[in-house]
Amino acid sequence: MKFRATAIGFTAILMWSFLALLTAGSGKMPPFQLSAVCFAIGSVPGLVMLVLNPARLALLKQPPKVWITGIAGLFGYHFLYFTALRNAPAVEAGLIAYLWPLLIVVGSALLPGERLRWYHVAGALAGLCGTFLIVGRNGIDFDGAYPVGYGAAFLCAFTWSGYSLLTRRFEAVSTDVVTGFCLVTSVLSLFCHLGLEATVWPATMFEWVAVIGLGLLPVGAAFYAWDYGVKNGDIQILGAASYAAPLLSTLILTLFGFAEPSWRIALACLLVTGGAVLAAQEMFRRKIPAQSAAAE
């Protein structure tokens, strides 16, 4: 059961690796409109389950703090992420946004009962150096052409890491509530779109496929898989595995022609991912003794 749940959780990481590619290929749909459409599509799997088993509707009754945390996390993260990719190169924006695993590790170390150690600081500094490589063109000088995109990507990373840390308090909450998060986020995005944006629909079949893919996978099924995996699987393995997301995302973007291979991107990816793994080394050390004891 635990192995199966962990494997299901890992599929969320794989789906999130396609988020940058699908967003880059989704055309010129403005962020709020894209968010509204994708979250509406993402709620479909949960709605199907509720229709098949109406008794599960009772599981949507949760305290206000659960709803506030979930909606703020999903709505805030994706709006910022879509905004970043619309206003900065896909690889740079994606890698900055994928600092969230590092922030989760450092943030977890500051929780009650935990201590901030040297490798947490070293990992954070390595990630910071990687970020300078991504957004800098001459040393640590920032490229003035993309301030909105880079700023949104940074806020994106902080939003998702904060959401992930807060939701650890709600381990007993059913995964069915993710359906409600998606629906409310879709409605909020629609209101914002109608008040702030001009409607732009995908112009080609490829762009429609990308939008539908976003809604079904990284903005849909991935949230259900991650929620189930974290609550029923091995959260330490899933936490460590999430650091593969920026590397996979960059490789996918390069493979599909949205980015050119370069030493700068390769080194930045190594620093960001390596720094996160270094900061999380205590997770690995805990697993080894546990496995040895089980073998004895």
Stockholm file with secondary structure:
# STOCKHOLM 1.0

chainA/1-296         MKFRATAIGFTAILMWSFLALLTAGSGKMPPFQLSAVCFAIGSVPGLVMLVLNPARLALLKQPPKVWITGIAGLFGYHFLYFTALRNAPAVEAGLIAYLWPLLIVVGSALLPGERLRWYHVAGALAGLCGTFLIVGRNGIDFDGAYPVGYGAAFLCAFTWSGYSLLTRRFEAVSTDVVTGFCLVTSVLSLFCHLGLEATVWPATMFEWVAVIGLGLLPVGAAFYAWDYGVKNGDIQILGAASYAAPLLSTLILTLFGFAEPSWRIALACLLVTGGAVLAAQEMFRRKIPAQSAAAE
#=GR chainA/1-296 SS CHHHHHHHHHHHHHHHTTHHHHHHTSCSCCHHHHHHHHHHHHTHHHHHHHHHCGGGGGGGCCCHHHHHHHHHHHHHHHHHHHHHHHHSCHHHHHHHHTTHHHHHHHHHHTSTTCCCCHHHHHHHHHHHHHHHHHHEEETTEECTTCHHHHHHHHHHHHHHHHHHHHHGGGTTSCTTHHHHHHHHHHHHHHHHHHHHCCCCCCSSHHHHHHHHHHHHIIIIIHHHHHHHHHHHSCHHHHHHHGGGHHHHHHHHHHHTTSSCCCHHHHHHHHHHHHHHHHHTHHHHHHHHHHHHHHHC
#=GC SS_cons         CHHHHHHHHHHHHHHHTTHHHHHHTSCSCCHHHHHHHHHHHHTHHHHHHHHHCGGGGGGGCCCHHHHHHHHHHHHHHHHHHHHHHHHSCHHHHHHHHTTHHHHHHHHHHTSTTCCCCHHHHHHHHHHHHHHHHHHEEETTEECTTCHHHHHHHHHHHHHHHHHHHHHGGGTTSCTTHHHHHHHHHHHHHHHHHHHHCCCCCCSSHHHHHHHHHHHHIIIIIHHHHHHHHHHHSCHHHHHHHGGGHHHHHHHHHHHTTSSCCCHHHHHHHHHHHHHHHHHTHHHHHHHHHHHHHHHC
//
